[in-house]
Amino acid sequence: MLLNRRIIVGICGGIASYKAIDLVSKLQQAGALVDVIMTEHAEEFVRPLTFATMSHRRVYSDLWEASGEAAETHIKLAEEAELLVIVPATANTIAKLAHGMTDNMLTAVALATRAPLLLAPAMYTNMYTHPATQANLATLRERGAFVVEPEVGRLASGAIGVGRFPETATLLGAIHQVLGRHGDLAGRRVIVTAGGTQEPIDPVRYVGNRSSGKMGYNLAVEARDRGAHVILVSGPVALPPPFGVEMHLVETAMQMRDAVSDFITDADALIMSAAVADFRPTRVAEQKIKKLRTEATGQHREDEFSIDLVANPDILGELALALKGGHAGEQHTGISIPQLKRRLIRVGFAAETEHLVEHAQAKLQRKQLDLLVANDVSRTDSGFGTDTNKVLIFHADGAMEDLPVMPKTGVAAAIWDRVVPLLG
Ligand SMILES: Cc1cc2nc3c(=O)[nH]c(=O)nc-3n(C[C@H](O)[C@H](O)[C@H](O)COP(=O)(O)O)c2cc1C
């Protein structure tokens, strides 16, 4: 998505300006054409040579350089830019932008360009929360600027508070989201479930599975980058929450079912990539279950221990029933859909270790899905925890596609490519 995109990165004189080096480097590595413009005060913190080395392009700063080149170039830069990112945005530059002032190359380009403006303010807490700064940011937002909120954390002063410069991954997420806002999922609301569920046995143990959540998180990020409003319902995973998606963290299958049913009425698509446990312990012990010991000797006994399990709700199965107007079974009464506002495209996942095609086709039929993505989790390059996936995609009309091994980012793109035409 970033290949050959023209991005101007404006650097202000904030203490976090050194962190913007990493962002420029990552953008360049992703193939973007990055033009860095530094304010005079930014040069007090980082030398232009550092940004020139990382961007592989010359750095602009002095609008008044004697050759006249910068003066001539700034209009060209402004016209060609697809995005202007200001990182870190100081209180000073934010104030200037809000009032349309153009006393340096960065503010001049900001006024001259029609590219979207993305700001990442970073400063001492009192400067950030000051009504003047907040009013200036509100003005910029009203004019369409995108603002990545600073994080709460340790500031350069040593104080803890709001004002911290976001991580590079967050800024990259915001850049992708802004560049993709008019994509083929613009205006759509989609729900993605991810990760595995954890079904408690007692306060410290659970029945779980090996799902890492990588496939679901990639699906969420891909949809965000194509303009969708994404609701990510995630089981416990070791992945950071992606920027710009609405996160709902759950633990159990029942909680996942409730979260899905909360958002289903005005969703356009539901992709159930979560590995939802089929069964949960019938009873959850209130206290930690202890080892069994013989009363006389206190020795550990080798007795067997068993856990009774009961079936969890089948979220897509219930949904199929509810959509047909049927009644869900006694223990499967969770999905309530008062009135779906639009046709809901439903995509299921099947993780199989044998008879992949038969099981997948049966699941697609049984759950009345639009698409079913099946992967053989016994392969080393596919399934749980891997960064690649080898999937078969089954369509409602019986067609089957056998996709090559791909990074999960590519699989996510392939799935949305097939969902988009179904949205109508
Ligand atoms: C050591 C030091 C650190 C600073 N850090 C910040 C900062 O993090 N955020 C901010 O808004 N201003 C910060 N300032 C103040 C700005 O440098 C000052 O407002 C300057 O005029 C900004 O110019 P510019 O917006 O043209 O880059 C800092 C100043 C100093 C001396």
Ligand as a Chemical Component Dictionary entry (heavy atoms), coordinates in Angstrom:
data_LIG
# 
_chem_comp.id                   LIG 
_chem_comp.type                 NON-POLYMER 
_chem_comp.pdbx_formal_charge   0 
_chem_comp.three_letter_code    LIG 
# 
loop_
_chem_comp_atom.comp_id 
_chem_comp_atom.atom_id 
_chem_comp_atom.alt_atom_id 
_chem_comp_atom.type_symbol 
_chem_comp_atom.charge 
_chem_comp_atom.model_Cartn_x 
_chem_comp_atom.model_Cartn_y 
_chem_comp_atom.model_Cartn_z 
_chem_comp_atom.pdbx_ordinal 
LIG C1  C1  C 0 14.538 20.563 25.361 1  
LIG C2  C2  C 0 13.238 21.011 24.783 2  
LIG C3  C3  C 0 12.247 20.104 24.555 3  
LIG C4  C4  C 0 11.027 20.496 24.000 4  
LIG N1  N1  N 0 10.056 19.564 23.789 5  
LIG C5  C5  C 0 8.872  19.956 23.271 6  
LIG C6  C6  C 0 7.866  18.986 23.051 7  
LIG O1  O1  O 0 8.036  17.782 23.298 8  
LIG N2  N2  N 0 6.679  19.405 22.544 9  
LIG C7  C7  C 0 6.449  20.722 22.242 10 
LIG O2  O2  O 0 5.338  21.042 21.797 11 
LIG N3  N3  N 0 7.412  21.653 22.423 12 
LIG C8  C8  C 0 8.599  21.297 22.925 13 
LIG N4  N4  N 0 9.587  22.240 23.133 14 
LIG C9  C9  C 0 9.322  23.614 22.758 15 
LIG C10 C10 C 0 9.524  23.849 21.282 16 
LIG O3  O3  O 0 10.839 23.490 20.905 17 
LIG C11 C11 C 0 9.236  25.298 20.928 18 
LIG O4  O4  O 0 7.874  25.580 21.146 19 
LIG C12 C12 C 0 9.610  25.627 19.505 20 
LIG O5  O5  O 0 9.257  26.962 19.253 21 
LIG C13 C13 C 0 8.888  24.724 18.532 22 
LIG O6  O6  O 0 9.168  25.133 17.239 23 
LIG P1  P1  P 0 8.542  24.377 15.974 24 
LIG O7  O7  O 0 7.114  24.158 16.261 25 
LIG O8  O8  O 0 8.730  25.352 14.840 26 
LIG O9  O9  O 0 9.326  23.178 15.764 27 
LIG C14 C14 C 0 10.817 21.861 23.670 28 
LIG C15 C15 C 0 11.848 22.776 23.892 29 
LIG C16 C16 C 0 13.033 22.359 24.435 30 
LIG C17 C17 C 0 14.124 23.380 24.652 31 
# 
loop_
_chem_comp_bond.comp_id 
_chem_comp_bond.atom_id_1 
_chem_comp_bond.atom_id_2 
_chem_comp_bond.value_order 
_chem_comp_bond.pdbx_ordinal 
LIG C1  C2  SING 1  
LIG C2  C3  SING 2  
LIG C2  C16 DOUB 3  
LIG C3  C4  DOUB 4  
LIG C4  N1  SING 5  
LIG C4  C14 SING 6  
LIG N1  C5  DOUB 7  
LIG C5  C6  SING 8  
LIG C5  C8  SING 9  
LIG C6  O1  DOUB 10 
LIG C6  N2  SING 11 
LIG N2  C7  SING 12 
LIG C7  O2  DOUB 13 
LIG C7  N3  SING 14 
LIG N3  C8  DOUB 15 
LIG C8  N4  SING 16 
LIG N4  C9  SING 17 
LIG N4  C14 SING 18 
LIG C9  C10 SING 19 
LIG C10 O3  SING 20 
LIG C10 C11 SING 21 
LIG C11 O4  SING 22 
LIG C11 C12 SING 23 
LIG C12 O5  SING 24 
LIG C12 C13 SING 25 
LIG C13 O6  SING 26 
LIG O6  P1  SING 27 
LIG P1  O7  DOUB 28 
LIG P1  O8  SING 29 
LIG P1  O9  SING 30 
LIG C14 C15 DOUB 31 
LIG C15 C16 SING 32 
LIG C16 C17 SING 33 
# 
